[in-house]
Amino acid sequence: MLQLINQSQIRMPRKWLEQCYRWMALELKLKKDLTLVFLNPIPARKLNSQYRKKNYATDVLSFSSDIPSELGELIMCPQVLQKQAQEHGHSFRAELAYMLIHGVLHLQGYDHEKSKAEAKKMFQIQDQLFDRLCSKFHI
């Protein structure tokens, strides 16, 4: 199950996100709940500064859970995702899906900042999942 909390000024496609997470959970054999929180840039920047010591609003932050039935929480900034979507030349939904996959992989223990080998492994899985998700949902 996906719990969605939208504290941003941008309306989020709730049903589509639920479908994406349901599909992803099946693909990755996850039987855990995910909380997805959307924040405006200022609170997103504050969290990024507090937890990563980086003073800018980032696309996604991941926080794992100690509760066995919960995967954790992803914090996303829709304004950053919109900008990235434009930079990458694809839709907002495509960027949202890509970063949802990215965050879920972080919650599963992947970390592209550990090493080049870990980054290669994580991004390969992320790209494969994204390609399959795009085919499934026609994005």
C-alpha positions as CSV (number, residue, x, y, z in Angstrom):
1,M,0.0,0.0,0.0
2,L,1.1,3.5,-0.7
3,Q,0.3,6.4,1.6
4,L,0.6,9.7,-0.1
5,I,0.9,13.0,1.7
6,N,0.9,16.1,-0.5
7,Q,2.1,19.3,1.2
8,S,3.3,20.9,-2.1
9,Q,1.4,23.4,-4.2
10,I,1.4,20.9,-7.2
11,R,-1.4,18.5,-7.6
12,M,-0.1,14.9,-7.7
13,P,-1.5,12.0,-9.7
14,R,-2.5,9.9,-6.7
15,K,-4.1,6.9,-8.5
16,W,-1.4,6.7,-11.0
17,L,1.3,6.7,-8.3
18,E,-0.6,4.0,-6.5
19,Q,-0.6,1.9,-9.7
20,C,3.1,2.5,-10.2
21,Y,4.0,1.4,-6.7
22,R,1.7,-1.6,-6.8
23,W,3.4,-2.7,-10.1
24,M,6.9,-1.9,-8.6
25,A,6.1,-3.9,-5.4
26,L,5.2,-6.9,-7.5
27,E,8.3,-6.6,-9.7
28,L,10.6,-6.3,-6.7
29,K,8.6,-8.7,-4.5
30,L,8.0,-6.1,-1.9
31,K,5.3,-6.7,0.6
32,K,5.8,-3.4,2.5
33,D,4.0,-0.1,2.7
34,L,5.6,3.1,1.4
35,T,4.9,6.6,2.5
36,L,5.4,9.2,-0.2
37,V,5.5,12.9,0.9
38,F,5.6,15.8,-1.5
39,L,7.1,19.1,-0.2
40,N,7.6,22.5,-1.7
41,P,11.3,23.6,-2.2
42,I,11.9,25.4,1.1
43,P,11.0,22.6,3.4
44,A,12.7,20.1,1.0
45,R,15.8,22.1,1.2
46,K,15.7,22.2,5.0
47,L,15.5,18.5,5.2
48,N,18.2,18.0,2.6
49,S,20.4,20.4,4.6
50,Q,19.6,18.7,7.9
51,Y,20.1,15.1,6.8
52,R,22.7,15.4,4.0
53,K,24.4,18.7,4.7
54,K,23.4,19.9,1.2
55,N,21.8,23.3,1.0
56,Y,19.4,22.9,-1.9
57,A,16.0,21.2,-2.6
58,T,16.7,17.8,-4.0
59,D,14.5,15.5,-6.0
60,V,14.1,12.7,-3.5
61,L,15.2,11.8,0.0
62,S,14.7,8.3,1.4
63,F,14.2,7.4,5.1
64,S,14.0,3.7,6.0
65,S,11.6,2.3,8.6
66,D,12.2,0.1,11.6
67,I,8.7,-1.2,11.3
68,P,8.8,-4.6,9.6
69,S,5.6,-3.9,7.5
70,E,6.9,-0.6,6.2
71,L,9.6,0.0,3.6
72,G,10.0,3.6,4.6
73,E,9.3,7.1,3.5
74,L,10.3,9.0,0.4
75,I,10.3,12.8,0.4
76,M,10.0,14.4,-3.1
77,C,10.0,17.9,-4.3
78,P,7.7,18.2,-7.4
79,Q,9.2,21.6,-8.4
80,V,12.6,19.9,-8.7
81,L,11.1,17.0,-10.5
82,Q,9.4,19.3,-13.0
83,K,12.7,21.1,-13.7
84,Q,14.5,17.7,-14.2
85,A,11.8,16.5,-16.5
86,Q,12.3,19.5,-18.7
87,E,16.1,19.0,-18.6
88,H,15.8,15.4,-19.6
89,G,13.1,16.1,-22.2
90,H,10.4,13.9,-20.9
91,S,7.1,14.2,-19.0
92,F,6.6,15.0,-15.3
93,R,5.1,11.6,-14.8
94,A,8.1,9.9,-16.4
95,E,10.4,11.8,-14.0
96,L,8.2,11.1,-11.1
97,A,8.3,7.3,-11.9
98,Y,12.0,7.4,-12.4
99,M,12.6,9.0,-9.0
100,L,10.1,6.8,-7.3
101,I,12.1,3.8,-8.5
102,H,15.3,5.5,-7.4
103,G,14.0,6.1,-3.9
104,V,12.6,2.6,-3.5
105,L,16.0,1.2,-4.5
106,H,17.6,3.4,-1.9
107,L,15.2,2.0,0.7
108,Q,16.2,-1.5,-0.4
109,G,19.8,-0.7,0.4
110,Y,21.2,0.4,-2.9
111,D,23.5,3.5,-2.7
112,H,25.0,5.0,-5.8
113,E,27.2,7.3,-3.7
114,K,29.1,4.4,-2.1
115,S,31.2,3.4,-5.2
116,K,31.2,3.4,-9.0
117,A,30.4,-0.3,-8.9
118,E,27.4,0.2,-6.7
119,A,26.2,3.2,-8.8
120,K,26.5,1.1,-12.0
121,K,24.5,-1.7,-10.4
122,M,21.8,0.6,-9.0
123,F,21.4,2.6,-12.1
124,Q,21.2,-0.6,-14.3
125,I,18.4,-1.9,-12.1
126,Q,16.7,1.5,-12.1
127,D,16.8,1.9,-15.9
128,Q,15.5,-1.7,-16.5
129,L,12.6,-1.1,-14.1
130,F,11.9,2.3,-15.6
131,D,11.8,0.9,-19.2
132,R,9.4,-1.9,-18.1
133,L,7.2,0.6,-16.2
134,C,7.1,3.0,-19.2
135,S,6.0,0.1,-21.4
136,K,3.4,-1.0,-18.9
137,F,1.9,2.5,-18.3
138,H,2.7,4.0,-21.7
139,I,4.7,7.0,-20.5
